Amino acid sequence: MSKAKKEKLVVSMWQFGNYIVPFSYFIKNVFDAEFLMPPRITKKTLKLGALHSPDAICSPFKFQLGNYIEALDNGANALVQVGGPCRLTYYGEAQEQILKDLGYDFKFFNLADVNIYEPMSVWNRLKDINKDLSLKTVTKTLLIAIEMVKQMDYLEGFIRENVGFEVIPGTFELHYDEYLKEISDVTSIKELKKIYNYYVQFFKRVKINKPKDVLKVGIVGEYYTIMEPFSNHFLEKELAKRNIMIKRTMNVSSTVFQRQVPKLLKKDLKYVKYDIGATGVYTINAALEMIKDKYDGIIHVKSFGCTPEIDSMSILQRISSDHDIPILYLSFDTQTSETGFETRLEAFHDMILMQQEPKKEIKIKKKKASKK
């Protein structure tokens, strides 16, 4: 009697900006499965997630649940959830139960119990998922995925600083999408670096028209909402439209790979003495770095009800007062109005423009004085 054919795993997870590329690369190679890319987040995704989520839960939960429902409807038979520095660690169990109550039949790989800083913890959990997995495959795949993230964080940082000034609008976005497609199927670090080096040089050659007295705005805040564009109403694109140079140092490289909260606490002792949870300490540190780099304003982004970032807001208020820098606080949920968001952003833009005028006058006077 022949054995029943083993069902092919079709795995999916939730969108997380462009990080879905290294996530999908890791999953399909380590799980030995087909990866089904979840659709980009839309209002439909949010509506689906919000409909089946508790009202008071933060919006990342709703976005993720909506992604899961769309993925299952599109043919996924397995889902992945990960842990995090906040309530994300507890999302998986609730999301799995909600989806099963809705009648979906699927496997759920909840990696919240894995400690990425303990290799054996990772190895044992992955071995449970794929019994034929070799240490060589895990090591190679993990190193490539990590290198992808580091490359992406550098390139996206460069693009943020220049995209508002490109001579041909859309150049950076178009070619960055090409870069993401090229790296999605690499087979080695060498191949990955070759692609990266090409695009580094390409982006440096993109024609930009960037004035000397450019407006500079930094973005800090809760890591999901700050990194998933749909969840923050495409804040970075809106700033770029206004010819603003953007900085966001908070990314996976800085908040996961470096893991330097104790070092940051020593650095920021005046404002924060203890770890306030999630990315709260990173938020404070990033704001202080932007002040040191003479940024004109800071935007703090969070999902509604994010406790660690609520704690950081009172500290940011002190920083704003001490250093005379305006800070705009944006809190996003399923009911956040696009019109209200745009109005507040426009008012903030006008305010930092007005604050820059006296600085320009001082520079002009200094130039005239030096000529005399």
C-alpha positions as CSV (number, residue, x, y, z in Angstrom):
1,M,0.0,0.0,0.0
2,S,1.5,3.3,-1.0
3,K,2.0,6.1,1.4
4,A,-0.2,9.2,1.1
5,K,1.6,12.0,-0.6
6,K,2.8,14.7,1.8
7,E,1.0,18.0,1.3
8,K,3.3,20.7,0.0
9,L,3.7,23.5,2.5
10,V,2.6,26.9,1.1
11,V,3.7,29.3,3.8
12,S,2.9,33.0,4.2
13,M,3.1,35.7,6.9
14,W,2.3,39.4,7.3
15,Q,3.7,42.4,5.4
16,F,6.4,44.4,7.1
17,G,7.5,47.0,4.6
18,N,10.3,45.6,2.4
19,Y,11.5,43.3,5.1
20,I,9.1,40.7,3.7
21,V,11.8,40.0,1.1
22,P,14.5,38.6,3.5
23,F,11.7,37.0,5.6
24,S,10.3,35.1,2.6
25,Y,13.8,34.1,1.5
26,F,14.5,32.6,4.9
27,I,11.2,30.8,5.2
28,K,11.2,29.2,1.7
29,N,14.7,27.9,2.0
30,V,14.7,26.7,5.7
31,F,11.1,25.4,5.7
32,D,11.7,23.8,2.3
33,A,8.3,25.3,1.3
34,E,6.7,27.5,-1.3
35,F,6.3,31.0,0.0
36,L,3.1,32.8,-0.9
37,M,3.7,36.6,-0.8
38,P,0.9,38.3,1.0
39,P,-0.7,41.1,-1.0
40,R,0.4,44.6,-0.2
41,I,-1.7,46.1,2.6
42,T,-4.8,47.9,1.4
43,K,-7.9,49.2,3.0
44,K,-9.4,45.8,2.4
45,T,-6.6,44.2,4.5
46,L,-7.3,46.6,7.4
47,K,-11.1,46.1,7.1
48,L,-10.7,42.3,7.3
49,G,-8.3,42.5,10.3
50,A,-10.3,45.1,12.2
51,L,-13.6,43.1,11.7
52,H,-12.2,40.1,13.5
53,S,-9.9,41.7,16.1
54,P,-10.7,43.0,19.6
55,D,-11.4,46.8,19.4
56,A,-8.8,47.8,22.0
57,I,-5.9,45.9,20.5
58,C,-3.2,47.9,18.7
59,S,-3.4,48.3,14.9
60,P,-0.4,46.1,14.0
61,F,-2.4,43.1,15.3
62,K,-5.2,44.0,12.9
63,F,-3.0,44.5,10.0
64,Q,-1.3,41.2,10.6
65,L,-4.6,39.4,11.0
66,G,-5.9,40.9,7.7
67,N,-2.7,39.8,6.0
68,Y,-3.2,36.2,7.3
69,I,-6.8,36.1,6.1
70,E,-5.9,37.3,2.6
71,A,-3.0,34.8,2.4
72,L,-5.2,31.9,3.4
73,D,-7.9,33.0,0.9
74,N,-5.1,33.0,-1.8
75,G,-4.0,29.4,-1.1
76,A,-1.6,29.5,1.9
77,N,-1.9,26.4,4.1
78,A,0.7,27.5,6.7
79,L,1.4,30.8,8.5
80,V,4.3,32.1,10.5
81,Q,4.4,34.4,13.5
82,V,7.4,35.7,15.3
83,G,8.2,37.2,18.7
84,G,9.1,40.7,19.5
85,P,10.0,43.2,22.3
86,C,6.4,44.0,23.1
87,R,2.9,42.4,23.0
88,L,3.8,41.0,19.5
89,T,5.1,38.0,21.4
90,Y,1.6,37.1,22.5
91,Y,-0.2,37.9,19.2
92,G,0.3,34.4,17.7
93,E,-1.9,32.4,20.0
94,A,-4.8,34.9,19.8
95,Q,-4.5,35.2,16.0
96,E,-4.3,31.4,15.5
97,Q,-7.5,30.9,17.6
98,I,-9.4,33.7,15.7
99,L,-8.5,32.2,12.3
100,K,-9.5,28.7,13.4
101,D,-12.8,30.0,14.8
102,L,-13.4,31.5,11.3
103,G,-13.1,28.0,9.9
104,Y,-9.6,28.1,8.3
105,D,-7.6,24.9,8.2
106,F,-3.9,25.6,8.3
107,K,-0.6,24.9,10.2
108,F,0.6,27.7,12.4
109,F,4.3,28.1,13.1
110,N,4.6,30.4,16.1
111,L,8.3,31.3,16.6
112,A,7.6,33.6,19.6
113,D,9.5,31.2,21.9
114,V,12.7,31.4,19.8
115,N,15.5,33.5,21.2
116,I,17.5,34.7,18.1
117,Y,20.5,35.4,20.4
118,E,20.7,31.8,21.3
119,P,21.5,29.7,18.2
120,M,20.4,26.3,19.7
121,S,17.0,27.8,20.5
122,V,16.6,28.7,16.8
123,W,18.1,25.4,15.5
124,N,15.8,23.2,17.7
125,R,12.6,25.1,16.7
126,L,13.5,25.0,13.0
127,K,14.4,21.3,13.2
128,D,10.9,20.7,14.5
129,I,9.4,22.3,11.4
130,N,11.7,20.6,8.9
131,K,13.2,17.4,10.1
132,D,15.5,17.1,7.0
133,L,17.1,20.5,7.7
134,S,20.9,20.7,7.8
135,L,22.9,23.1,9.9
136,K,24.7,24.1,6.7
137,T,21.5,25.2,5.1
138,V,20.3,27.2,8.1
139,T,23.7,28.9,8.6
140,K,24.0,29.9,4.9
141,T,20.3,31.0,4.6
142,L,20.5,33.0,7.8
143,L,23.7,34.8,6.9
144,I,22.3,35.7,3.5
145,A,19.0,37.0,5.0
146,I,20.9,39.1,7.6
147,E,23.1,40.6,4.9
148,M,20.0,41.4,2.9
149,V,18.5,43.3,5.8
150,K,21.8,45.3,6.4
151,Q,22.0,46.2,2.7
152,M,18.4,47.3,2.6
153,D,18.7,49.4,5.6
154,Y,21.7,51.2,4.2
155,L,20.1,51.8,0.7
156,E,16.8,52.9,2.2
157,G,18.6,55.3,4.5
158,F,20.4,56.8,1.5
159,I,17.1,57.0,-0.5
160,R,15.3,58.8,2.3
161,E,17.9,61.5,2.4
162,N,17.7,62.1,-1.4
163,V,14.3,61.0,-2.7
164,G,12.7,64.4,-2.1
165,F,15.1,66.0,-4.5
166,E,15.3,63.6,-7.5
167,V,15.2,65.4,-10.9
168,I,13.0,62.6,-12.4
169,P,10.4,61.7,-9.8
170,G,10.0,57.9,-9.1
171,T,13.6,57.0,-10.1
172,F,14.7,55.8,-6.7
173,E,11.5,53.8,-6.1
174,L,11.5,52.1,-9.5
175,H,15.1,51.0,-9.3
176,Y,14.9,50.0,-5.6
177,D,12.0,47.7,-6.5
178,E,14.3,46.1,-9.2
179,Y,17.0,45.6,-6.5
180,L,14.5,43.8,-4.3
181,K,13.4,41.5,-7.1
182,E,17.1,40.7,-8.0
183,I,18.0,39.8,-4.4
184,S,15.0,37.6,-3.7
185,D,16.5,34.5,-5.4
186,V,20.3,34.8,-4.8
187,T,22.2,31.7,-3.9
188,S,25.3,33.2,-2.2
189,I,26.6,36.2,-0.2
190,K,29.0,36.9,-3.1
191,E,26.1,37.2,-5.6
192,L,24.2,39.4,-3.1
193,K,27.1,41.7,-2.6
194,K,27.6,42.0,-6.3
195,I,24.0,43.2,-6.8
196,Y,24.3,45.5,-3.8
197,N,27.5,47.2,-5.1
198,Y,25.9,47.8,-8.4
199,Y,22.9,49.6,-6.9
200,V,25.0,51.6,-4.4
201,Q,26.8,53.1,-7.4
202,F,23.6,53.5,-9.4
203,F,21.8,55.4,-6.7
204,K,24.8,57.7,-6.1
205,R,24.6,58.6,-9.8
206,V,20.8,59.4,-9.7
207,K,20.4,63.1,-10.5
208,I,19.2,65.2,-7.6
209,N,18.7,68.9,-7.0
210,K,19.3,69.3,-3.3
211,P,19.7,72.8,-1.8
212,K,22.2,73.6,0.9
213,D,19.6,74.8,3.4
214,V,17.4,71.8,3.0
215,L,14.7,71.1,5.6
216,K,15.6,68.0,7.7
217,V,13.1,65.9,9.6
218,G,13.8,62.8,11.6
219,I,11.3,60.0,12.3
220,V,11.2,58.0,15.5
221,G,8.7,55.7,17.2
222,E,7.1,52.2,17.4
223,Y,8.9,49.8,15.1
224,Y,6.0,48.2,13.2
225,T,4.1,51.5,12.4
226,I,7.3,53.3,11.6
227,M,8.5,50.6,9.1
228,E,5.2,49.5,7.4
229,P,4.3,52.4,5.1
230,F,0.5,51.7,4.8
231,S,0.1,51.8,8.6
232,N,1.6,55.3,8.8
233,H,-0.3,56.7,5.7
234,F,3.0,56.7,3.7
235,L,4.5,59.3,5.9
236,E,7.9,59.2,4.2
237,K,6.4,59.8,0.8
238,E,4.4,62.7,2.1
239,L,7.6,64.3,3.5
240,A,9.5,63.7,0.3
241,K,6.8,65.4,-1.7
242,R,7.5,68.5,0.4
243,N,11.2,68.4,-0.5
244,I,12.3,67.3,3.0
245,M,15.4,65.3,3.8
246,I,14.3,62.3,5.9
247,K,16.2,60.4,8.5
248,R,15.0,57.2,10.2
249,T,17.8,55.3,12.0
250,M,15.4,52.9,13.7
251,N,15.3,49.8,11.6
252,V,15.9,46.0,12.0
253,S,19.7,46.5,11.9
254,S,19.7,48.9,14.8
255,T,16.9,47.5,16.9
256,V,17.6,43.7,16.5
257,F,21.1,43.0,15.3
258,Q,22.9,45.6,17.5
259,R,20.9,45.0,20.7
260,Q,22.5,47.8,22.5
261,V,19.9,49.1,25.0
262,P,22.4,49.0,28.0
263,K,24.9,51.1,26.1
264,L,22.2,53.5,25.0
265,L,21.0,53.9,28.6
266,K,24.5,55.0,29.7
267,K,24.5,57.5,26.9
268,D,21.1,59.0,27.6
269,L,21.3,58.9,31.4
270,K,19.9,62.5,31.7
271,Y,16.6,61.5,30.1
272,V,16.1,57.7,30.7
273,K,17.7,55.5,33.3
274,Y,15.8,52.3,32.8
275,D,14.6,50.2,29.8
276,I,11.1,51.4,29.2
277,G,10.3,48.5,27.0
278,A,10.1,47.7,23.2
279,T,11.9,50.4,21.2
280,G,11.3,53.2,23.8
281,V,15.1,53.7,24.5
282,Y,15.9,53.6,20.8
283,T,13.3,56.3,20.2
284,I,14.9,58.6,22.8
285,N,18.4,58.0,21.5
286,A,17.4,58.5,17.9
287,A,15.8,61.8,18.8
288,L,19.0,63.0,20.6
289,E,21.1,62.0,17.6
290,M,18.9,64.0,15.3
291,I,19.3,67.0,17.5
292,K,23.0,66.6,17.4
293,D,22.9,66.5,13.6
294,K,20.9,69.8,13.7
295,Y,17.6,68.5,12.3
296,D,14.7,71.0,12.0
297,G,12.0,68.8,13.5
298,I,11.1,65.3,14.7
299,I,8.0,63.2,14.0
300,H,7.1,60.5,16.6
301,V,5.0,57.7,15.2
302,K,3.2,55.0,17.1
303,S,0.1,52.8,16.9
304,F,-2.8,53.8,19.2
305,G,-2.3,52.4,22.7
306,C,1.4,51.5,22.3
307,T,2.4,51.7,26.0
308,P,6.2,51.9,25.7
309,E,5.9,54.7,23.2
310,I,3.4,56.5,25.3
311,D,6.0,56.4,28.1
312,S,8.7,57.8,25.7
313,M,6.4,60.8,24.8
314,S,6.8,62.5,28.1
315,I,10.6,62.2,27.8
316,L,10.4,63.6,24.2
317,Q,8.5,66.6,25.5
318,R,11.4,67.4,27.9
319,I,13.9,66.9,25.0
320,S,11.7,69.2,22.8
321,S,11.7,71.9,25.5
322,D,15.4,71.6,26.4
323,H,16.6,71.7,22.8
324,D,14.0,74.0,21.3
325,I,13.0,71.5,18.6
326,P,9.4,70.9,17.4
327,I,8.1,67.3,17.7
328,L,4.9,66.2,16.0
329,Y,3.2,63.2,17.6
330,L,1.2,60.9,15.3
331,S,-0.8,58.0,16.6
332,F,-2.4,55.7,14.1
333,D,-5.3,53.3,14.3
334,T,-8.0,51.8,12.0
335,Q,-10.0,55.0,12.3
336,T,-7.2,57.5,11.7
337,S,-8.4,60.1,9.2
338,E,-6.2,60.7,6.1
339,T,-7.5,64.3,6.0
340,G,-6.6,65.0,9.6
341,F,-3.1,63.4,9.1
342,E,-2.4,65.6,6.1
343,T,-3.6,68.7,7.8
344,R,-1.4,68.1,10.8
345,L,1.6,67.3,8.6
346,E,1.1,70.5,6.6
347,A,0.9,72.6,9.7
348,F,4.1,71.0,11.0
349,H,5.8,71.7,7.7
350,D,4.8,75.3,7.8
351,M,6.0,75.7,11.4
352,I,9.5,74.3,10.7
353,L,9.7,76.5,7.6
354,M,8.9,79.6,9.7
355,Q,11.5,78.6,12.3
356,Q,14.2,78.3,9.6
357,E,13.7,81.8,8.3
358,P,15.5,83.6,11.2
359,K,18.4,81.1,10.7
360,K,18.7,82.0,7.0
361,E,18.7,85.8,7.9
362,I,21.6,85.2,10.4
363,K,23.6,83.4,7.8
364,I,23.1,86.2,5.2
365,K,24.1,88.8,7.8
366,K,27.3,86.8,8.6
367,K,28.2,86.5,4.9
368,K,27.8,90.3,4.4
369,A,29.8,91.0,7.5
370,S,32.6,88.7,6.3
371,K,32.8,90.5,3.0
372,K,33.2,93.8,4.7
